[in-house]
């Protein structure tokens, strides 16, 4: 799927460039605010901390000047307040960037019907994500959430971080992009393809008991990377040996790094792409925004994600389709 076909027409591009020019004027103003607010806020905080520390010296032991327990507590509070004030000082630029992005994305994603955009909100499809795809987690955070319809199929894309905390140890089970979409042909049950790990057998046995089967694709390169689990082996086996294996092979080439994960359940399909990349992010306020440099890559990223979802959603359909070009 060529990203060029997703680019807006010249009229829309002209409108985007006009909006960018307006954003640039506001960005420069917001940047100036940040440049004086950050040092002023931090200088006032430092002066307040030093003044209080000096006052504490009047009551502290002579051998604990500047180092008594109240002093240490004051310094810790000062460090915490420094982070808070730094965030507050940068807020004008951050708010401007987020408001412009909320306006920009519907324009550049004109090929998506009924587009909805949010940031930090809980995705509607998240509760339907099979927990077998990532394991047990008790902490989740979300960044950008984009939902809509493309060529007749609905999807929801969101950036997510899923973690599990046991005692003081916190484990990141997944960090990346989740694509939820309608399957072209519903799968009668649950089929999950996850990264093969040593603990996966005991994990699934404890979760499912005897209700789930482990199956293989018969392709060594795939079976070395993936563990396939299903509660309907008869329906899953042809997919694992055929189109799902082909899709995973293509995913390994198009999205190098940690293997993607796939989950099929009824009408729902889920594609999880582990990646440290922050999609749809605009450059920091210190950098001038440029359509070619910053906007077109966002469109290309979305085109690639939709092409990937379009491939996976056809896994259970009867007609054979070639994998899209990377």
C-alpha positions in Angstrom: 0.0 0.0 0.0 1.6 3.2 -1.2 1.6 6.0 1.4 1.3 8.6 -1.4 -2.3 7.6 -2.0 -3.1 8.7 1.5 -1.7 12.2 1.1 -4.2 15.1 1.1 -4.9 17.0 -2.1 -3.3 20.3 -2.9 -6.3 22.3 -1.5 -6.1 20.5 1.9 -2.3 20.8 1.9 -2.5 24.6 1.3 -5.0 24.9 4.2 -2.6 22.8 6.4 0.3 25.1 5.5 -1.8 28.1 6.4 -2.7 26.6 9.7 1.0 25.8 10.3 1.9 29.4 9.7 -0.6 30.5 12.3 0.7 27.8 14.7 4.3 29.0 14.1 3.4 32.6 15.2 1.8 31.2 18.4 4.6 28.8 18.9 7.2 31.5 18.9 5.2 33.5 21.4 4.7 30.4 23.7 8.3 29.6 23.4 9.3 33.1 24.6 7.0 32.6 27.6 8.7 29.3 28.4 12.1 30.8 28.1 11.5 33.3 30.9 9.0 31.3 33.0 11.3 28.3 33.5 14.3 30.2 35.0 12.1 32.6 36.9 10.0 29.8 38.6 13.0 27.8 39.4 15.0 30.8 40.7 12.1 31.8 43.0 11.8 28.2 44.3 15.6 28.0 44.9 15.5 31.3 46.8 12.6 30.1 49.0 14.3 26.8 49.8 17.6 28.6 50.7 15.7 31.1 52.9 13.9 28.3 54.8 17.1 26.3 55.1 18.8 29.4 56.6 16.0 29.8 59.1 16.2 26.1 60.0 19.9 26.7 60.9 18.8 28.9 63.8 17.2 25.8 65.4 19.5 23.1 64.2 22.5 21.6 66.1 25.7 23.5 65.2 27.1 20.3 63.8 24.0 19.8 61.6 23.9 23.2 59.9 22.3 22.7 56.4 22.2 18.9 56.9 19.6 18.3 59.7 16.6 16.0 59.1 14.3 19.1 58.5 16.8 20.4 56.0 16.9 17.1 54.1 13.1 17.0 54.1 13.0 20.5 52.7 15.5 19.7 49.9 13.4 16.6 48.9 10.2 18.8 48.8 12.2 21.4 46.8 13.2 18.8 44.2 9.6 17.6 43.8 8.3 21.2 43.5 11.0 21.9 40.9 9.5 19.2 38.6 6.0 20.6 39.2 7.0 24.2 38.5 9.0 23.1 35.4 5.9 21.4 34.1 3.8 24.5 34.9 6.3 26.8 33.2 6.2 24.8 30.0 2.4 24.4 30.0 1.7 27.2 27.5 3.8 25.5 24.8 2.5 22.0 25.6 -1.1 23.2 25.6 -0.6 24.9 22.2 1.0 21.8 20.7 -1.8 19.5 21.9 -4.6 21.8 20.7 -3.0 22.1 17.3 -2.5 18.4 17.0 -6.2 17.8 17.8 -7.0 20.2 14.9 -4.4 18.9 12.6 -4.9 15.1 12.7 -8.5 15.2 11.3 -7.2 17.2 8.4 -4.3 15.0 7.5 -6.3 11.8 8.1 -9.0 12.8 5.7 -9.0 9.3 4.2 -10.5 8.0 7.5 -14.3 8.4 7.8 -15.9 9.3 11.2 -12.5 10.0 12.7 -12.4 10.5 16.4 -9.2 11.6 18.3 -8.4 11.7 21.9 -5.4 11.7 24.2 -5.0 9.8 27.4 -8.6 8.5 27.3 -9.5 4.8 27.7 -10.1 3.3 24.3 -13.6 1.7 23.8 -12.1 -1.5 22.5 -9.6 -2.0 25.4 -12.0 -4.0 27.6 -12.4 -6.5 24.7 -8.6 -7.1 24.4 -8.0 -10.7 25.3 -5.8 -10.7 28.5 -4.1 -13.8 27.1 -2.3 -11.4 24.6 -0.3 -9.6 27.3 -0.8 -11.5 30.6 -2.1 -10.1 33.9 -1.5 -6.4 34.3 -2.8 -3.9 36.9 -1.6 -0.6 35.5 -2.4 0.9 32.1 -1.7 4.3 30.5 -2.8 5.6 27.2 -1.5 8.3 24.9 -3.0 9.0 21.5 -6.3 7.3 20.5 -7.5 7.4 16.9 -10.7 5.7 15.8 -12.7 5.7 12.6 -13.6 3.7 9.5 -11.4 2.9 6.4 -12.8 1.3 3.3 -15.7 -0.2 5.2 -13.9 -1.6 8.3 -13.9 0.1 11.7 -10.8 0.3 13.7 -9.4 1.9 16.9 -5.7 2.6 17.3 -4.1 3.6 20.5 -0.7 3.9 22.2 -0.6 1.9 25.4 1.7 0.9 28.2 0.6 -2.1 30.3 2.5 -2.9 33.5 2.3 -5.4 36.4 3.5 -4.5 39.8 4.3 -7.1 42.5 5.6 -5.5 45.6 8.2 -2.9 44.6 9.0 -4.6 41.3 7.2 -3.2 38.2 7.3 -5.1 34.9 6.3 -3.6 31.6 4.4 -6.3 29.8 3.6 -4.2 26.7 4.6 -0.7 25.3 3.6 0.2 21.8 0.6 0.5 19.5 -2.6 -1.5 19.6 -4.8 -1.8 16.5 -8.4 -3.1 17.2 -10.5 -3.8 14.2 -13.4 -5.8 12.8 -12.5 -9.1 11.3 -13.5 -9.7 7.7 -14.6 -13.2 8.7 -15.3 -13.8 12.5 -13.2 -16.4 14.2 -15.3 -19.0 16.1 -13.4 -18.8 19.4 -10.1 -17.4 20.6 -6.8 -17.6 18.8 -3.7 -15.8 20.2 -0.2 -15.5 18.7 2.3 -14.2 21.3 6.1 -14.0 21.6 7.5 -17.4 22.6 8.8 -17.3 26.2 10.0 -19.9 28.6 7.2 -19.1 31.1 4.4 -19.1 28.5 3.3 -22.7 29.0 2.8 -22.5 32.7 1.1 -19.1 32.3 -1.5 -20.4 29.9 -2.0 -23.7 31.7 -2.7 -21.8 34.9 -5.1 -19.4 33.1 -7.0 -21.9 31.0 -6.4 -25.4 32.3 -7.3 -27.9 29.7 -9.6 -25.6 27.7 -6.8 -24.2 25.4 -4.5 -26.0 23.0 -1.1 -25.2 21.8 -0.6 -25.5 18.0 2.2 -24.9 15.6 2.4 -23.5 12.1 5.0 -26.0 10.9 7.2 -23.1 9.7 10.4 -23.3 11.9 11.1 -19.5 11.6 7.6 -18.7 12.9 7.4 -21.4 15.5 10.7 -20.3 17.0 9.3 -16.8 17.6 5.6 -17.5 18.3 3.4 -19.5 20.6 -0.1 -20.1 19.3 -2.9 -20.9 21.7 -6.6 -21.5 20.9 -9.8 -22.9 22.3 -10.8 -24.0 18.8 -7.9 -26.0 17.3 -10.0 -27.2 14.4 -10.7 -23.7 13.1 -7.4 -22.3 14.1 -5.0 -24.9 12.6 -5.6 -23.9 8.9 -5.0 -20.2 9.8 -1.9 -20.9 11.7 -0.5 -23.0 8.9 -1.6 -20.5 6.2 -2.6 -16.9 6.2 -1.8 -16.0 9.9 1.7 -17.4 9.4 2.1 -15.4 6.2 0.9 -12.3 8.0 3.4 -12.8 10.8 6.2 -13.3 8.4 5.3 -10.0 6.7 5.0 -8.3 10.0 8.5 -9.4 10.9 9.9 -7.7 7.9 7.7 -4.6 8.0 8.1 -4.0 11.8 11.5 -5.3 12.9 12.2 -5.6 16.5 10.1 -7.4 19.2 7.6 -9.7 17.4 4.1 -8.4 17.0 1.2 -10.1 18.8 -2.2 -11.0 17.3 -5.5 -12.0 19.0 -8.7 -13.0 17.2 -12.0 -13.5 19.0 -15.3 -13.5 17.2 -15.6 -10.3 15.2 -12.7 -8.6 17.0 -9.1 -8.6 15.8 -6.2 -7.1 17.8 -2.7 -6.4 16.5 -0.2 -5.3 19.1 3.1 -3.7 17.8 5.7 -3.3 20.6 7.7 -0.1 19.8 9.3 2.7 21.7 8.2 5.2 18.9 5.7 7.9 19.8 3.4 8.1 16.8 1.7 11.3 15.7 4.0 13.4 17.9 4.8 17.0 16.8 8.4 18.3 17.3 9.1 20.2 20.6 8.3 23.9 20.9 11.9 24.8 20.2 11.6 23.4 16.6 9.8 25.1 13.7 7.0 22.9 12.3 7.4 21.9 8.6 4.8 20.0 6.5 7.3 17.8 4.6 9.5 17.1 7.5 6.9 16.5 10.3 3.4 16.1 8.8 4.0 13.7 5.9 5.8 11.1 8.1 2.7 11.1 10.4 0.5 10.3 7.4 2.9 7.6 6.3 2.9 6.0 9.8 -0.9 5.9 9.8 -1.0 4.4 6.2 1.4 1.7 7.3 -0.6 0.9 10.4 -3.8 0.7 8.5 -2.2 -1.5 5.8 -1.0 -3.9 8.5 -4.4 -4.1 10.1 -6.1 -4.6 6.7 -3.8 -7.6 6.1 -4.4 -9.2 9.5 -8.2 -8.8 9.4 -8.3 -10.9 6.2 -6.6 -13.9 8.0 -9.9 -15.8 8.3 -11.5 -14.9 5.0 -11.9 -17.4 2.1 -10.2 -15.4 -0.7 -6.5 -15.2 -0.8 -4.9 -11.8 -0.7 -1.2 -10.9 -1.2 0.6 -9.2 1.6 0.9 -5.4 1.0 4.2 -3.9 0.1 6.2 -2.7 3.0 
